[in-house]
Amino acid sequence: MPLDLSPYLFILACFDRYCSSSPSIIHRSWKNNKIAKRCICGVIILVDILYSHMVIYFETQSNGSNIICYPQQGTYDSF
């Protein structure tokens, strides 16, 4: 999951830099630790929800030292 989070956290960091350098008082007010922590928690929850289908609809199979991950057969397999 950490690799899946990196693009979202990068976007949040860019938004934070934009807010901190903005001439607008409204945009600068978005730059504080409380809002940043809430946004990070929100992104983690969002990514967990978006990727939860993989836990449900994917199966793993072990062949000796190799582990294979594949989608379940049926409707999900056609996506």
C-alpha positions in Angstrom: 0.0 0.0 0.0 2.8 2.6 0.6 3.7 2.8 -3.1 0.0 3.4 -3.9 -0.1 6.3 -1.4 2.9 8.2 -2.8 1.2 9.9 -5.8 -1.6 11.1 -3.5 0.7 12.3 -0.8 2.8 14.1 -3.5 -0.2 16.0 -4.7 -1.0 17.0 -1.1 2.6 18.2 -0.7 2.2 20.3 -3.9 -1.1 21.7 -2.7 0.6 22.6 0.7 3.4 24.4 -1.1 0.9 26.3 -3.2 -1.1 27.3 -0.2 2.0 28.5 1.7 3.2 30.7 -1.2 -0.2 32.0 -2.2 -0.8 35.8 -1.9 -4.4 35.0 -0.9 -5.1 34.9 2.8 -7.8 32.3 2.3 -5.3 29.9 0.6 -2.7 30.6 3.2 -5.1 29.7 6.0 -5.3 26.1 4.6 -1.6 25.7 5.5 -1.5 24.4 9.1 -0.6 21.1 10.7 -4.2 20.3 11.8 -5.5 20.4 8.2 -2.5 18.6 6.9 -3.0 15.7 9.3 -6.7 15.5 8.4 -5.9 15.5 4.7 -3.3 12.7 5.1 -5.7 10.6 7.2 -8.4 11.2 4.5 -6.1 10.1 1.7 -5.1 6.9 3.6 -8.8 6.1 4.1 -9.6 6.9 0.5 -6.8 4.7 -0.8 -7.8 1.9 1.5 -11.3 2.1 0.1 -10.2 2.3 -3.5 -7.9 -0.7 -3.2 -10.1 -2.9 -1.0 -11.4 -4.8 -3.9 -8.0 -6.4 -4.4 -8.2 -8.1 -1.0 -11.6 -9.5 -1.8 -11.4 -10.4 -5.5 -7.7 -11.6 -5.8 -6.3 -15.0 -4.8 -2.8 -16.1 -4.2 -1.2 -19.4 -5.1 2.2 -20.6 -3.9 4.3 -22.7 -6.2 7.4 -23.5 -4.1 9.3 -20.2 -3.8 7.0 -18.3 -6.1 3.8 -16.6 -5.1 1.3 -15.9 -7.9 -1.5 -13.3 -7.5 -4.4 -13.6 -9.9 -8.0 -12.3 -10.1 -10.9 -14.6 -9.4 -12.6 -16.1 -12.4 -15.9 -14.7 -13.5 -17.1 -11.1 -14.0 -14.2 -9.6 -12.1 -11.7 -11.3 -14.4 -13.0 -9.5 -17.5 -12.2 -6.1 -16.0 
